[in-house]
Amino acid sequence: MVTRGFVGRRRAPGDTGTRLPPGQYLTQDFPILQIGPNPEVDLATWRFTLREGARPIKSWTWQEFEALPRTAWHGDIHCVTKWSKFDTAWEGVSVDDLLADAGIAAPTDYLLAEGYDDYTTNLPVADLVGGQAMIATRYAGAPIEPDHGGPARLFVPHLYFWKSAKWLKGLRFTRKDEAGFWEMRGYHMYGDPWREQRYTGD
Amino acid sequence: MTEIQPSAPLVFRWQEARIAAIAPVTARVKSFRLAVAFADGYRAGQHVDVRLTAQDGYQAQRSYSIASAPDGSGTIELMVEGLEDGEVSGYFFDVAAVGDVIELRGPIGGSFSWDAPDGGPLLLVGGGSGVVPLLSMLRRRALAAPDLPALLIYSTRTRTEAIALAELEARHRDEPGFTLVLAVTREAGGRRIGSDTVAAALASLGSPTRVFVCGANPFVSAASNHLVAAGLARGVIRTERFGG
């Protein structure tokens, strides 16, 4: 439906248009979205745990986690609240390297990422392996600030950013695709920005 | 926290909404009343997504908090702040007229929302236009739980920039159990929200079981830290942030 009198600001020339998914706008800021205050996360007691259902598979201390192989990633991120940010730089431990260190292949096809703030979000394992995702511990060359999910957050840049859970405490493999916090509240189960999968039914 | 736990997936479909009324709120903020099908079916604090489409198919979307509470008018109220060079707010300020139709979907969001059965005491902390979803909660409270203790700490740069100030001051005067604490930051004798503001609010209100904080990022971070430092459990605090 055409909105009477609406012209709109066309996307900037150059590659902005092709890099911006539908319905998104470019921001230079780094907005923060979360459901409550930052949780208290102490590196001395921090643990990262892989689970299959309730059963722990392997757990890492911060020191052990920092000793894992490092992966860097450079590119664009997209939030369901419509902002996109270009040319961000992240570093962390790829999910591939994490599974290798645990000595396992993914036991199921889905998982729930779990945060220290009890936030959860669901993802297919196929979207996390093959170099597509990491547990990030550094942003723009420095430790990730608490406001942006530090000390460690999930990082899955090809999906809307609510999938990149902040203050990550673990990944829990599930037999089925179980809805996480926002997914239970009407957000899309998968969340591909290029197909504009913001909400259920999109 | 208690909130809606839908058993079936929610589906937000685009729908047409006619602009029923436009009114100035402050020099930079306008109120838009929109006729929608869900006018009696939303929770205070929820938001809608608005979509505008140009002749050539180009579209822009933004999210706006609902300022109203269900009131039998068949409309919801949005408050739009005119941003410099704002693509969508510019349309609302310079083009939109009563009778025009836009597309929107919602109501969206269950985490940052409140209704009478959720109870209280209710502590609301808003900065600038972040007061809009909190205004919705106060309007809901007045209709559905007028005896519930509630307190709003509202940080505004100046009194003339404060949204719905006359309404908030009238509620403070007329509604037992509601207290408005205005923190004016850019006027003589003004102050920012500090640990003293929070301590005084908690002493007056009692221990809140529901806390909602909304505003720009630095404001919400600072206010949340004051609340946690004052001893509030993180789990009772819900935040909503906007801007960079």
HADDOCK unambig.tbl for C-alpha pairs under 7 A between the chains (distance, minus, plus):
assign (segid A and resid 1 and name CA) (segid B and resid 53 and name CA) 6.51 0.50 0.50
assign (segid A and resid 2 and name CA) (segid B and resid 53 and name CA) 4.86 0.50 0.50
assign (segid A and resid 2 and name CA) (segid B and resid 54 and name CA) 5.65 0.50 0.50
assign (segid A and resid 2 and name CA) (segid B and resid 55 and name CA) 5.87 0.50 0.50
assign (segid A and resid 3 and name CA) (segid B and resid 52 and name CA) 5.70 0.50 0.50
assign (segid A and resid 3 and name CA) (segid B and resid 53 and name CA) 5.20 0.50 0.50
assign (segid A and resid 3 and name CA) (segid B and resid 54 and name CA) 6.15 0.50 0.50
assign (segid A and resid 3 and name CA) (segid B and resid 101 and name CA) 6.94 0.50 0.50
assign (segid A and resid 3 and name CA) (segid B and resid 102 and name CA) 6.07 0.50 0.50
assign (segid A and resid 5 and name CA) (segid B and resid 95 and name CA) 6.23 0.50 0.50
assign (segid A and resid 6 and name CA) (segid B and resid 52 and name CA) 6.90 0.50 0.50
assign (segid A and resid 6 and name CA) (segid B and resid 53 and name CA) 6.69 0.50 0.50
assign (segid A and resid 6 and name CA) (segid B and resid 54 and name CA) 5.30 0.50 0.50
assign (segid A and resid 6 and name CA) (segid B and resid 91 and name CA) 6.25 0.50 0.50
assign (segid A and resid 7 and name CA) (segid B and resid 54 and name CA) 5.21 0.50 0.50
assign (segid A and resid 8 and name CA) (segid B and resid 54 and name CA) 6.61 0.50 0.50
assign (segid A and resid 8 and name CA) (segid B and resid 87 and name CA) 5.89 0.50 0.50
assign (segid A and resid 9 and name CA) (segid B and resid 87 and name CA) 6.01 0.50 0.50
assign (segid A and resid 23 and name CA) (segid B and resid 59 and name CA) 6.63 0.50 0.50
assign (segid A and resid 23 and name CA) (segid B and resid 60 and name CA) 5.75 0.50 0.50
assign (segid A and resid 23 and name CA) (segid B and resid 61 and name CA) 5.93 0.50 0.50
assign (segid A and resid 29 and name CA) (segid B and resid 244 and name CA) 4.82 0.50 0.50
assign (segid A and resid 30 and name CA) (segid B and resid 244 and name CA) 5.58 0.50 0.50
assign (segid A and resid 31 and name CA) (segid B and resid 243 and name CA) 6.12 0.50 0.50
assign (segid A and resid 31 and name CA) (segid B and resid 244 and name CA) 4.32 0.50 0.50
assign (segid A and resid 32 and name CA) (segid B and resid 217 and name CA) 6.58 0.50 0.50
assign (segid A and resid 32 and name CA) (segid B and resid 241 and name CA) 6.84 0.50 0.50
assign (segid A and resid 33 and name CA) (segid B and resid 241 and name CA) 6.18 0.50 0.50
assign (segid A and resid 35 and name CA) (segid B and resid 111 and name CA) 6.93 0.50 0.50
assign (segid A and resid 35 and name CA) (segid B and resid 238 and name CA) 5.75 0.50 0.50
assign (segid A and resid 35 and name CA) (segid B and resid 239 and name CA) 5.57 0.50 0.50
assign (segid A and resid 35 and name CA) (segid B and resid 240 and name CA) 6.96 0.50 0.50
assign (segid A and resid 36 and name CA) (segid B and resid 237 and name CA) 5.69 0.50 0.50
assign (segid A and resid 36 and name CA) (segid B and resid 238 and name CA) 4.47 0.50 0.50
assign (segid A and resid 36 and name CA) (segid B and resid 239 and name CA) 4.81 0.50 0.50
assign (segid A and resid 37 and name CA) (segid B and resid 224 and name CA) 5.80 0.50 0.50
assign (segid A and resid 37 and name CA) (segid B and resid 234 and name CA) 6.18 0.50 0.50
assign (segid A and resid 37 and name CA) (segid B and resid 237 and name CA) 6.81 0.50 0.50
assign (segid A and resid 37 and name CA) (segid B and resid 239 and name CA) 6.93 0.50 0.50
assign (segid A and resid 184 and name CA) (segid B and resid 9 and name CA) 6.98 0.50 0.50
assign (segid A and resid 185 and name CA) (segid B and resid 10 and name CA) 6.71 0.50 0.50
assign (segid A and resid 185 and name CA) (segid B and resid 109 and name CA) 6.81 0.50 0.50
assign (segid A and resid 185 and name CA) (segid B and resid 110 and name CA) 6.58 0.50 0.50
assign (segid A and resid 186 and name CA) (segid B and resid 9 and name CA) 5.84 0.50 0.50
assign (segid A and resid 186 and name CA) (segid B and resid 10 and name CA) 4.52 0.50 0.50
assign (segid A and resid 186 and name CA) (segid B and resid 11 and name CA) 6.28 0.50 0.50
assign (segid A and resid 199 and name CA) (segid B and resid 11 and name CA) 6.86 0.50 0.50
assign (segid A and resid 199 and name CA) (segid B and resid 12 and name CA) 6.68 0.50 0.50
assign (segid A and resid 200 and name CA) (segid B and resid 9 and name CA) 6.82 0.50 0.50
assign (segid A and resid 200 and name CA) (segid B and resid 10 and name CA) 6.50 0.50 0.50
assign (segid A and resid 200 and name CA) (segid B and resid 11 and name CA) 5.28 0.50 0.50
assign (segid A and resid 201 and name CA) (segid B and resid 11 and name CA) 6.06 0.50 0.50
